[in-house]
Amino acid sequence: MSLDHKALPNAESATTKRQSIESLLKTIQQTASLYNHSLNDDELRIWKDLPNYCSVTEAQAALKKWQYESPHFPKPCQILELVASERERQKIEQEGCSKECQKRHGLGYGENDVRWLWRKYTAARATNPIVSPEDFLDELDQKRGHPPAWRQQHEIQPVVDES
């Protein structure tokens, strides 16, 4: 078959595609309704273009996630960012992180360190609203046994007056 004579999609695939796009538009309308946002024709035209950048399934999953995690109606680029983030998460889950990323492993604070810091910070905020997470980094470094390399390099040394 030559390039000039491409096979036309059969009726079933066209119907399935149309149904999935209609399903996406329904999800977009539901999201707009949730945020009391009315879509004008120009906005709707842009939203209808979304399947040219990601699958309908990815877009719907991102919109549903957005509904639970954001206080305002999204822009299409924000949904595409969620899709890209999810693709990256799945890639890392399947293949592991890149060699570039692996070079940085162990050089900073890990998940458990950040969780400890967050608990300490939120508990302190109950009594002192101007406290900062940075106030607890020295204690965290002591708990870990050492600060991460980036923090050792940027520590400010006290000035000694020799006069």
Secondary structure, DSSP 8 states (H G I E B T S, - for coil): --TTS-----HHHHHHHHHHHHHHHHHHHHHHHHTT----HHHHHHHHTGGGTS-HHHHHHHHHHHHHH-SS---HHHHHHHHHHHHHHHHHHHH---HHHHHHTTSS--HHHHHHHHHHHHHHHTT-TT--GGGGHHHHHHHHTS--HHHHHT---------
